[in-house]
Amino acid sequence: MAGGGTTAACVSTDLEHWHRLPGVEVEDTPAHEAPVVFEWKSFYWLMVDPLNEQGLRVYRSTDAATWTVQPNKLLDGKGRRTDDGNGGSHPDVVHL
């Protein structure tokens, strides 16, 4: 993954054997990890942690198959507190 990464959608009926869904993938350079997908405000959203970069890369989709990268990353850069020296990494979403 040194040159880039691909996040793909897979399905399983037994959580042991997985099958990749054709045509549902996001290629990204640089490499990335920790993909999280959720639905919000009539769109699907995908967040990934790009390796060797600060912040979270965000993609948007209307069908969860074709993804468009958003122009700005989330949590890109230092926070306001003394110990907040890094940007966001390894995202997650909690529905309240």
C-alpha positions, 0 to 999 in steps of 0.5 A, a space after each residue: 500500500 505504499 503507493 495508495 490504497 483501495 477500500 472496497 465493500 464486501 459481504 459475508 453470510 457467516 463472517 468467515 468467508 467474504 466476497 467483494 462487491 464488484 464496482 464498489 470501491 474507493 481508490 486513494 493516494 496516499 494509502 489509507 486505513 480505518 474506513 467508516 461508512 454511515 448515512 446522514 442527511 440523504 447521503 452516504 459518507 466515508 471517512 478514512 485515515 490517510 497514512 502519513 497525513 494529518 486529518 481525515 479524508 471524507 468522501 460523499 455518495 448518493 448510492 454508496 457505490 460511486 464516491 466523490 472526495 470532499 475538498 477539505 479534511 476533518 480535524 486537519 492539524 493541531 487542536 487548541 489544547 497543549 496535548 492536541 499535537 496531532 490531527 484526527 485519526 482512525 474515525 468512528 461515528 456514534 449515533 445518539 
